[in-house]
Amino acid sequence: MTMASGKSLIDFRTPAAGFDQPLELWLACHERVQRMIGLLERLTDHLRVHGADESARVTASSIRRYFDEAAPRHHEDEEIDLFPRLQAKVTGAQAERINHAIASLRADHEELHAIWAQLRVALEAIERGETANVDAAAAAIFVARYHTHIALEEDVIAPALRHALDAGALAEIGRAMAARRGVRWEDLSAARGQ
């Protein structure tokens, strides 16, 4: 869908990493989150001028689906697979830094979930074509929290994961990530001709 300016609200690019590269896939999710929170900001502006037009409805639906479906799995990847494995590998001063970062990220997950519940209500109304506005203050907090959250993951957690995890651990994580999304590892291997 396009805005009145003729520009699309939605950017349909997708990252190229797969489950056989779980860290790259995890980091690629950050690109998607960045696009979706940018879309949320643009939608907020769009609604002020155009209301819940077709473009707003489609955009609200895309944002809602992403944060209802993909974002929770991304957080589960972290909480179930990445964070525990990393914490098991680090020691000393690095462990203190990593544990502090992970505690902060887990708190972010809870806060983001709570803010999302509020934003979701407005997006559902917009999807139905109802006159509704996204709470700009809540959206701003959501966007800001995701920016700091992603920065912490990319600056602290990602380098530590790259250093700490071996090929076997990465393969296990990739399988778990695929399973979490309903994708069978065997199907992926068959599709790649392996």
N, C-alpha and C positions, 0 to 999 in steps of 0.2 A: 504494500500500500504506500501511497505517497502523500506527502503533506501538500498544502496549497502551493508551496514553492516548487513542487515537482520532485523534491528529494524524497527518497524513501526513508521512513523512520527506522526500518529494520535493515541491519547489515547481515547478509546471509552467509558470509565466509565462515568456514569451519577449520579448526586446526587439524593438521595431518597426522598427529601421533596416534598410535594404537595401543592395545592392551599389552603388546609385547614390549612396549616402552612405557611402563606405568608412571615413571616420574615425569616424562615429557607430556603424557596424557593429563596427568594431574596439573601440571603447570599450564597446559593449554586450556584447561577449565578456567583458569584465572583470566585468560583472554575473553572467554565467553562471559564470565561474570562482569568484567569491565564493560563489555558491549551492552550487557543487559542493564547495568546500572546507568550507563549513559543513555540508553533508551528510556529508562524510567524518568530521567531528568528531562529529556526532550518531550516525553509524553505529558509531563506536568505543565510544561510551557504550551504545548499544543492544545491541551484542554481549555486553557484560559481563553484562547482565541476561537477555537473551532468546536468546542464541546465534544461530546461522545460520538463523533462522526465515524464513518467506516474505518478510516485509518486508525483512529484512536481505539476502536474496538479490536481490530486485528492486533495492534501493538500491545494492548492490555492483555490480550490472550497469550501472546508470545511471552511476555514477561512473567505472567502468572504460571504458565506451564513450566518455564525454566526454573523458577524458584520453588515450585511445588514438586518437580520431578528430578531435575538434574542437580540442583544445588544440595538437596539433602543427601544424595548419594555421594557427592563430592565430600561433604562433611563426614559421612560414614567412612569413606576411604581414609580420611585422616585419622578419625577417632579409633577405627577398628584395626587398620593395617599400618599406616605410616607412623603415627605418633608412638604407639607401643613398641614397634620394632626399633625405632630410633632411640627411644629411652632405654631399651635393653642393651644398646651398643655403646652409648656414650658414658664416659667416666670423668671424675674430677671436676675441674672448673667448667669444662664443656657441658657436663651433665647438669650443673646448676643453671647455666645459661639456657640450655635446651628445655629443661623442666619448667623454668620460669616462662619461656616463650610459649610452650605448649599449654600451660595453665591459662595464660592470657588468651590464646586462640580458642580454647574450650569455652572460656567465659564469653568470648565474642560469638561463638556459635549459639549460645543461649540467648544473648541479646539480639542477634540477627533474627533468630527464630521468632522472638516476641514481636519485634518491629514488623517482620514480614506478615505475621498474622493480622496486624492492623492494616497494612498496605493492601493485602490480598482482598479484603472486603471491598475497598473502593475499586480495585481492578475488576472484580467480578461484576460489580454494578456497571462499570464502563463497558465490559464485554456484552452486557445485555442491552446496551444503548441508553442506559439511564443517565441522567444528569448527575454526575458525581465528580468530585475533585479528589485528587490524591493529596493527602496531608503533606504539604511541602516541607514542614519541619521534620516529620517522621522520615520522609524520603531523603532529606539532606543528611540526617543521622545515619540512615541505612547506607547511603552512598559513602559517606565519610568513614564509617566503620569498616566497610568492605575494602576501601583503599588502604587503610592502615593494616587490616588483617592480611591482605595479599602481600603488602610490603614486608611484613614480619615473616610470612611463610617463604617468600622468595629470597629475602636477605639472610635469614637465620636457618630456617628449617631445610630448605632445598639443598644448600651446600653441604649441610651435615648429612642429609640422606644420601647424597651422591658419594660421600666419603665412607659412610658406614655400611651401606647395603651392597652385598655381593650379587652376582648374577642369579643365584638360586633364590635368594630372598626377593629379588625383583620379579622373577618369574612367578613366584607364589603370590605376590601382590597383584600382578597383572591378572592372574587367574581369578583372584578374589574380586577384583574390580569388575571383570567381565561377568562373573556370576551375579554380582550385586545388580547388574543391569539386565539380567536375564539372557546373557550371551554365553553359550557353551564354548569352552576353550577348544574342544574337539572340532566344533564347527569352524572356528577361526583357523585352526591348523589345516583343515581340509580345504578351506577357501584359499589358503596360501600355497596349497599343493605340498604340504609337509606330511 
